[in-house]
Amino acid sequence: MTPAPPARRPPHAARVLIAVVAFTAIGLLRFSYLYLDDVVRDHPGTFLARLIEESTGAYAALLLFGGVVWLFLRFPLDRPGWRRRVPVHVLGVLVYSAVHTSMLWGSRVVLFPLAGLGPYDYGRMPTRYAMELANDVITYAVYVSVIVAFRYYAALRERELRAAELERGLAQAELRNLRLQLQPHFLFNALNTISATMYDAPEAADVMIGQLSDLLRLSLRTAHTHEVPLRAELETLELYAAIMRARFGDRLRLDVDAAPDVLDALVPSLLLQPLVENAVRHGNATRLGVGAIGVRARRRGPELLLEVTDDGPGAAPGRDPLGAGLGLSATASRLRLLYGDAHRFTAANATGGGFAVTVAIPYAPAPLARAGAPLPRAAATAIADGVVHARSDR
C-alpha cells in the first residue's frame, strides 16, 4: 500500500494564468450581457465600444486584485480581532475604486480613438467616481469572499492532509508492532522445538539451529518492508518447513501449490508462516500424529488468492477463530492496515472438513521482478512437479 502523495499548491505562474482566464471570462460575460441589451433595444454599432469598455474594466480589476489580496493577507478578516481591521478595508475599497475608475478613464481615452471610435466621453468625473464606487464595493466584497473561501479550503485541505499523515503514521506504527509480535512468537516456538529435540536427537537439533539462523537472517532482510514477492515468502515458508522436518519427519505433509505467474506478486511479509503454524497447531498433526496442510496461490482477475487449509476438526461451534491466537488476529489486522477495503480475509471451517484460511489481495507484481530470476527451493519444486511436499511439524 503506497500512501497517496500530498496535494500541492499550483505554482505561481499557474495561479496567474487561472486569474487571467477568470477575469477574461468575467469581462466577456459582461460584454455579452450589455451588447445583447443594446441589440434588443435597437442600438446598433456598439459591439467594439462595449468590448473595449468591458475588457478594460476586467483587466484593470485583474491588475488591482493582487493588491486586494496583499491587503487582506496583511489585515485578514477571517481571524480573531477582525473588527479592528474593518476600517483598513473601508479605506482600501475607497482607494481601490478611485484607482480603478482612473484606470478605466485613462485606458478608454487612449483606446477609443485608436479603434476609430472618436473621443471617449466618461461624463462628469466627480459623479463618475461616486457611481463606480457602488459597483466597486460589490466587487471588493466578492474579492474578499473568494479569498476567505480559498483560505478556508486551503486550511481544510491542510487539516485533511495532516490527519491522513497521522493516520498513515499510526498505521505504520501498528504494522511494525504486529511484525514485532509475530517475529518473537515464531522464534519462541522454534526454540521450543529445538529444545524438545536436543536431548533425543542432538544432531537434528544442531541442523535446526542452522536452519533457524538462515530463517532469521532472511527475516531481518525484509524487516523494513511490508510487502515482498511471493517467491521470497515461499522461501521463508520452506525454511520454516525444514526446521519442522528435522524434528518430525513424515508426521506432517505440507503441500505448496503456487502458480508460476504469481511468484513475483507482492504479498505481506511473514504472511504464510503464521497461517501454516496455526494449521499445524489445530490440525490432525498434533492430534493424531499425522496430518496434511495445503498452501495454494492463484491469480483471479485483479486479485491474488492465497489459501491455507488443514485436515483437522475445524473450529468449535460458536468459537471465533480470530480470537483463538496471535497468528490469525495479527494477520487480519495487518491486511486491514495494508489494503483497507481492497482485500478479503476469511477463516472458517471448510466445506469438506478441516479448516481454511483464504486471503484475497490486489494483484501487484514486484517492481524489480525479473524474468528468469532464481526461484526458492519450494517455488522451483512447485513449477516442476505442480506441488511441493515438505514434511514438517512443530
PyMOL commands that set and color helices and strands:
alter all, ss='L'
color gray80, all
select helices_A, chain A and resi 12-40+47-74+82-114+125-198+202-221+230-251+260-262+272-282+284-288+321-323+326-342+377-385
alter helices_A, ss='H'
color red, helices_A
select strands_A, chain A and resi 227-229+252-258+266-268+291-300+303-310+344-349+355-362+388-391
alter strands_A, ss='S'
color yellow, strands_A
deselect
rebuild
show_as cartoon
